[in-house]
């Protein structure tokens, strides 16, 4: 198993990214700001995202990543999380107000 730490902080600053880990190139654990350091090809190679919880430092890059790679993928990105986390994302992020609801596109 190869684990790449993309970020492990609760804040951002120079050389400081919020929590995200890339495992074996296709599993992303949390989607903090470190995701922005990946190339588009690396992002498109992610098949699954596991979110530990819905705090912004763990989900900040998810909407932008989905938007950036949607046209590069033949299958939708699978997001795994507790029901409460998915519901919070749908209500407060992917709600067609803050960001498009990609589940309905």
N, C-alpha and C positions, 0 to 999 in steps of 0.2 A: 504494500500500500504506500502510495506517495502522497504526502500531505504538504500542500503549499500554503503558508500563512500569507494571506493578502492584507490582513489587518487584524489587530487585536486590542484596539483602544476604544474608549467610549467617546472620544472627541477627535477632531481633525486639526492638523497643523502640518508644517513641513515634515515630511517623512513619517507621518502619523495617520493611519487609516482606521476606520471603524471595522468591527468584527466581520470577518469572512475567511473561510478556509476552502481551498479547492482540493478535492480528493480524487486522485487518479484521473484528473482532467475532465471528468464528466459529472461529478457530484459537488455541488456548492453547498456548504453549510453556512448559513446566514449570508446576507447580501449587503454588507457594509460598503463603505466608500472605496475599499481596496479593489473592488471588482472593476473599477474604472481604469486600473492599471493593466488589465487584460487586453489582448488584441481582440478584434471582432471575431476572428476565427476561433480563438480560445473560448470566448463567450458562447459562440454558436455550438461549440462542442459539449457544452453543459446540457445534460439531459434532465437532471433532477436538482431541485433546490430544497434543502431542508431548513426550515426556519425554526429557531428555538423559541422565539417569541416576537411580538410585534413592535418592540421599541424601535425608534427611528434609526438608531445606530446599527441595527441588525437587518433593516429592510430598505435603507435609503436608495441603494442602487438597483433594486429589483425592477421598478417601473421603467427606468432608462435602459436597463439591460434587455428587458423583454422587447421594448420598442426597437432597439438597435439590431437585434438578431432575428426578429420574427420572420422576415423575408428570406433569411438564410437557412431556415430550418424546414424540414419536410414534416416533422412531427411537433406538436406543441410542447413547450417546456412544462414539466410536471413540478408542481410546488406542493411540498409535504409540510404539514404543520398541524398543531392542535386545532380543533374546530374553532375555538375562540380566536385564534390568530388569523385564520382564514376569514372569519366573519369581520374582524377588525379591519383587515385589508380591503375587503369588499365595501365596507361601510365608509371608510375614511380615505382610501387611496384610489382603488380601482372602481370609482363610482360615477364615471363620466362627468365629474365636476373637477376633481383634482387631476385625474388621469383616466384615459379610456379603460373601460371594462373589457380587457382582452379575452376574458372567458366567453363573452357574448359576440365577439367578432368572428 
